[in-house]
Amino acid sequence: MNTDLLTVSEVARLLRVDDTTVRRWVKQGALEAVVLPHVNARQAYRIKRATLDRVLGQPPLAQMAPSAQG
């Protein structure tokens, strides 16, 4: 199981949207995220790569055929 955690900026870059859009999706429940403890005004999130793959309809890398990984 692939448990890589991606930042909001990384997810936004992969999906070609603005960081604000990713944050909105998380707040609306459209994208599952891990909420990190924070001390500043902005909430920090991390999105599991497996969650992003599922949203995009792609099989996680760990489940791909060995010949497709290399």
TIPAVEX-762149 format. One record per atom (N, C-alpha, C): atom name; residue in one letter; residue number from 1; x, y, z. Coordinates in steps of 0.2 Angstrom, whole numbers, plus 5000, padded with zeros to 4 digits. Atoms other than C-alpha are relative to their C-alpha. Layout:
<sites>
   atomo   residuo   num      x      y      z
      CA         a   NUM      X      Y      Z
...
</sites>
This chain:
<sites>
   atomo   residuo   num      x      y      z
       N         m     1   5004   4994   5000
      CA         m     1   5000   5000   5000
       C         m     1   5004   5006   5000
       N         n     2   4996   4994   5001
      CA         n     2   5007   5017   4995
       C         n     2   4997   5005   5005
       N         t     3   5003   4995   4996
      CA         t     3   5005   5030   5009
       C         t     3   5004   5006   5000
       N         d     4   4997   4994   5001
      CA         d     4   5015   5044   5002
       C         d     4   4995   5006   5001
       N         l     5   5004   4994   4999
      CA         l     5   5008   5061   5008
       C         l     5   5002   5006   4996
       N         l     6   4999   4994   5005
      CA         l     6   5007   5076   4996
       C         l     6   4997   5006   5004
       N         t     7   5002   4993   4997
      CA         t     7   5006   5094   5001
       C         t     7   4994   5002   4995
       N         v     8   5006   4997   5004
      CA         v     8   4991   5105   4995
       C         v     8   5003   5002   4993
       N         s     9   4996   4997   5006
      CA         s     9   5004   5113   4982
       C         s     9   5001   4994   4995
       N         e    10   4999   5006   5005
      CA         e    10   5009   5096   4975
       C         e    10   4994   4997   4997
       N         v    11   5007   5003   5003
      CA         v    11   4991   5090   4973
       C         v    11   4998   5005   4995
       N         a    12   5002   4995   5004
      CA         a    12   4987   5107   4965
       C         a    12   5004   5000   4993
       N         r    13   4996   5001   5006
      CA         r    13   5001   5105   4953
       C         r    13   4999   4994   4995
       N         l    14   5002   5006   5004
      CA         l    14   4997   5088   4948
       C         l    14   4993   5000   4997
       N         l    15   5006   5000   5003
      CA         l    15   4979   5092   4945
       C         l    15   4999   5006   4996
       N         r    16   5000   4994   5004
      CA         r    16   4983   5109   4937
       C         r    16   4994   5004   5002
       N         v    17   5005   4995   4998
      CA         v    17   4972   5119   4948
       C         v    17   5004   5004   5006
       N         d    18   4997   4995   4995
      CA         d    18   4976   5133   4961
       C         d    18   4999   4996   5007
       N         d    19   5000   5003   4994
      CA         d    19   4980   5128   4979
       C         d    19   4993   5001   5004
       N         t    20   5006   4998   4997
      CA         t    20   4964   5137   4985
       C         t    20   4995   4995   4998
       N         t    21   5005   5005   5003
      CA         t    21   4954   5125   4974
       C         t    21   5001   4993   5004
       N         v    22   4999   5006   4996
      CA         v    22   4962   5110   4983
       C         v    22   4998   5001   5007
       N         r    23   5002   4999   4993
      CA         r    23   4959   5117   5000
       C         r    23   4992   5000   5000
       N         r    24   5007   5000   5000
      CA         r    24   4941   5120   4995
       C         r    24   4997   4993   5000
       N         w    25   5002   5007   5000
      CA         w    25   4939   5102   4990
       C         w    25   5000   4996   5006
       N         v    26   4999   5004   4994
      CA         v    26   4946   5096   5006
       C         v    26   4994   5003   5005
       N         k    27   5005   4997   4996
      CA         k    27   4934   5108   5016
       C         k    27   4993   4997   4999
       N         q    28   5007   5002   5002
      CA         q    28   4919   5102   5006
       C         q    28   4999   4993   5001
       N         g    29   5000   5007   4999
      CA         g    29   4924   5084   5009
       C         g    29   5000   4996   4993
       N         a    30   4999   5004   5007
      CA         a    30   4927   5080   4990
       C         a    30   5006   4997   5000
       N         l    31   4993   5003   5000
      CA         l    31   4945   5076   4994
       C         l    31   5002   4999   5007
       N         e    32   4998   5001   4994
      CA         e    32   4950   5067   5009
       C         e    32   5007   5002   5002
       N         a    33   4993   4998   4999
      CA         a    33   4965   5074   5018
       C         a    33   5001   4999   5008
       N         v    34   4998   5001   4993
      CA         v    34   4975   5072   5034
       C         v    34   5001   5007   5003
       N         v    35   5000   4993   4997
      CA         v    35   4973   5088   5045
       C         v    35   5006   5000   5005
       N         l    36   4994   5000   4996
      CA         l    36   4990   5093   5053
       C         l    36   4999   5005   5005
       N         p    37   5001   4994   4995
      CA         p    37   4991   5103   5069
       C         p    37   5004   5006   4998
       N         h    38   4998   4994   5002
      CA         h    38   4994   5121   5066
       C         h    38   5000   5005   5005
       N         v    39   4999   4994   4995
      CA         v    39   4999   5137   5075
       C         v    39   4998   5007   4996
       N         n    40   5001   4993   5004
      CA         n    40   4996   5150   5061
       C         n    40   4992   5000   4998
       N         a    41   5007   5000   5002
      CA         a    41   4980   5155   5053
       C         a    41   4997   4995   4995
       N         r    42   5002   5005   5006
      CA         r    42   4980   5143   5038
       C         r    42   5001   4993   5003
       N         q    43   5000   5007   4998
      CA         q    43   4975   5125   5041
       C         q    43   5005   4996   4995
       N         a    44   4996   5003   5004
      CA         a    44   4988   5113   5035
       C         a    44   4997   4993   4999
       N         y    45   5003   5007   5002
      CA         y    45   4983   5097   5025
       C         y    45   5005   4996   4997
       N         r    46   4996   5004   5004
      CA         r    46   4992   5082   5018
       C         r    46   4995   4995   4997
       N         i    47   5005   5005   5003
      CA         i    47   4983   5071   5005
       C         i    47   5004   4994   4998
       N         k    48   4996   5006   5001
      CA         k    48   4988   5053   5003
       C         k    48   5000   4999   4992
       N         r    49   4999   5001   5008
      CA         r    49   4994   5048   4985
       C         r    49   4995   4995   4998
       N         a    50   5005   5005   5002
      CA         a    50   4982   5033   4986
       C         a    50   4993   5003   4999
       N         t    51   5006   4996   5000
      CA         t    51   4968   5045   4989
       C         t    51   4999   5004   4993
       N         l    52   5000   4996   5007
      CA         l    52   4973   5056   4974
       C         l    52   4999   4995   4994
       N         d    53   5000   5005   5006
      CA         d    53   4975   5040   4963
       C         d    53   4992   4998   5000
       N         r    54   5007   5003   5000
      CA         r    54   4957   5034   4968
       C         r    54   4996   5005   4997
       N         v    55   5004   4995   5003
      CA         v    55   4950   5051   4964
       C         v    55   5001   5001   4993
       N         l    56   4999   5000   5008
      CA         l    56   4958   5051   4947
       C         l    56   4998   4994   4997
       N         g    57   5002   5007   5003
      CA         g    57   4952   5033   4944
       C         g    57   5006   4996   4998
       N         q    58   4994   5003   5002
      CA         q    58   4970   5027   4943
       C         q    58   5002   4995   5005
       N         p    59   4998   5005   4995
      CA         p    59   4976   5011   4951
       C         p    59   5006   5002   5004
       N         p    60   4994   4998   4997
      CA         p    60   4989   5014   4965
       C         p    60   5006   4997   4997
       N         l    61   4994   5003   5003
      CA         l    61   5007   5011   4960
       C         l    61   5001   4993   5002
       N         a    62   4998   5006   4997
      CA         a    62   5009   4997   4972
       C         a    62   4995   4994   4997
       N         q    63   5004   5005   5003
      CA         q    63   4995   4987   4963
       C         q    63   5001   4999   4993
       N         m    64   4999   5000   5008
      CA         m    64   5001   4990   4945
       C         m    64   5004   4993   4999
       N         a    65   4996   5006   5002
      CA         a    65   5009   4975   4936
       C         a    65   5007   5002   5000
       N         p    66   4993   4999   4999
      CA         p    66   5028   4974   4939
       C         p    66   5003   5003   4993
       N         s    67   4997   4997   5007
      CA         s    67   5031   4977   4920
       C         s    67   4998   5007   4999
       N         a    68   5002   4993   5002
      CA         a    68   5022   4993   4920
       C         a    68   5003   5005   5005
       N         q    69   4997   4996   4996
      CA         q    69   5032   5000   4934
       C         q    69   5007   5002   4998
       N         g    70   4993   4998   5001
      CA         g    70   5049   5000   4927
       C         g    70   5002   5002   4993
</sites>
